[in-house]
Amino acid sequence: MIFAEDYNTLIVALGAVLLSSVSAVTGVFAYLRKKALSGDVVAHSVLPGIILAYMATGIRNPFVLLLGALFTGGLSMRVSEWLTTKARLKEDAALAFTMSVFFAAGIFLMHFLQTSGALAQAGIQDFLFGKAAALSLEDLLWLGSAALVVLLSVVLFYKPVLVFAFSPSFAASAGLPVRFLSVLLSGVLVWNISISLQTTGVVMSAALMITPAAAARFWTDSLKKMFLLSAVFGATAGLAGAAVSYLAADMPTGPWIVVVLTLIAFTSFLFSPKGRVRKWWQAWSHRRTLALENVLKNIYKYLESEADPTYFMPRAVSGKYGISGEEWKKGWRQALARNLVVKGSNGYFFTEKGRSLAARVVRLHRLWELYILKYARIPEEWVHADAEHFEHFISEKIEKDLLQLLDNPETDPHQKPIPGL
C-alpha cells in the first residue's frame, strides 16, 4: 500500500476515508428528505461561525471552531425555515437568500481578519477550500470521535428517522416525536458538515454528503444497500483523493475527493441498472422487437387472405396494414437474420419458428380485441388501435388467463380466426 511509506499521508488517507464515508451515510437522509440544497446552505453558513469563534477566543482549537460552526449552521436552518413558514417565501428562494447572506458575512469577516494580519497565522482560510493534507493524528482522533456521534445518532434513531424522512405527516400520525426528529436530522446535518470542513472546505462539503447518496440511488431500491453503497462510494473517493494528493504533491486532497465522487456519480448515471445506457438499450431493443413482431404479423395476415397461404413476396406485404417503410426494413432484416423467413423457389415462406411467433402476435391481438370489447365496453371502432399496442406486452400467463376468461374463443370481434396455441 502506497500510504504505508509515509506516516503523515497515512493519517490524511484515514481521515479522508472516515469523513467521506460518514458524510455519505448522513447524506442519504438529506437525499431522502429532498434537502440536498439545505446541505449546501449549511456548508456556506458555517464560515462566519468559525471566524467568530476564532475572533472570540483567539485560538484555533477544533472543538471551539466546531461550536461556532454549529451555531451559525443551525441558525441558518432556522432562518430559512422562518422565511418559508412566516415570510411566505418559496423554499428554494429562502435557502438561496440564507446561503447568500451567511456566506457574505463569512467573507466579510475573513477579509477583516486578512487586513488585520491574523488570518494567515490562524489558518482560517483553509476552511474555505479545505486542507486535508494538514490533518494530524490529534485532528484524526478528534474527527473520529465527532464522526462516531453521527453514526450513533443514525443507528440509535434509524427507524423513526427513516419514517420521518419518507413522510413527516405519517410519522406525526403514528405518534412519533416529529419536532425532535426534525431537530435531530438538522443537527446531524450541521454537525456532519462542520466536521468535514477541514477536508473539503465550505465550498465542497455539501458535495461530499449528497453525491454518494445520489449515485447509490441509481444502483438499488433497498435502503440498507443504499446506505452501504453510499459509504463505499465515499470511502473510495476519500482514498482516491488522498492517493492523488500523495502521488502528485501539487494536487489538493479535498477537490480530488469531489472529482472522484463526480466520476462515480456520472458512471452510475450512465451504466447502473437504472442508468441512461441501460434505458437507451432497452428502448432500442424494444423498438426492434416491435418492428419484427409487426412485420411477422403483417405477413401472417397477408397470407390469410391469399389463395396459397404458403409463399409471399416482401414487396406485396410491405405496403399493407399501415406499417411504415422504415419499420418494415428493420423488422424484415431481423426476420431474415433470425431465420424466421427464408427464400424458396416461388418466393419467401415462414419457417416453423417464424410462423409460431407470427401466430402468437396475431392471437394476442385478436384476444385483446375480444376482451376489451366484451368487458371494457370500448366501442368496436377503437378496439383495433388499442390491441395494436397491447399485443406486444401480454405475458404467457395473461394470455392463458384471457383464453380461460373468454372460454377459448375461435374468432375475434371481426369474425377472423384466432390462431390456436
Secondary structure, DSSP 8 states (H G I E B T S, - for coil): -GGGG-HHHHHHHHHHHHHHHHHHHHHHHHHHTT-HHHHHHHHHHHHHHHHHHHHHH----HHHHHHHHHHHHHHHHHHHHHHHHTS---HHHHHHHHHHHHHHHHHHHHHHHHHHTHHHHHTTTHHHH--GGG--HHHHHHHHHHHHHHHHHHHHTHHHHHHHHH-HHHHHHTT--HHHHHHHHHHHHHHHHHHHHHHHHHHHHHHHHHHHHHHHHTT-S-HHHHHHHHHHHHHHHHHHHHHHHHHSTTS-HHHHHHHHHHHHHHHHHHHSTTSHHHHHHHHHHHHHHHHHHHHHHHHHHHHHTSSS-S-B-HHHHHTSTT--HHHHHHHHHHHHHTTSEEE-SSSEEE-HHHHHHHHHHHHHHHHHHHHIIIII---HHHHHHHHHHHTTT--HHHHHHHHHHTTS-SB-TTS-B----
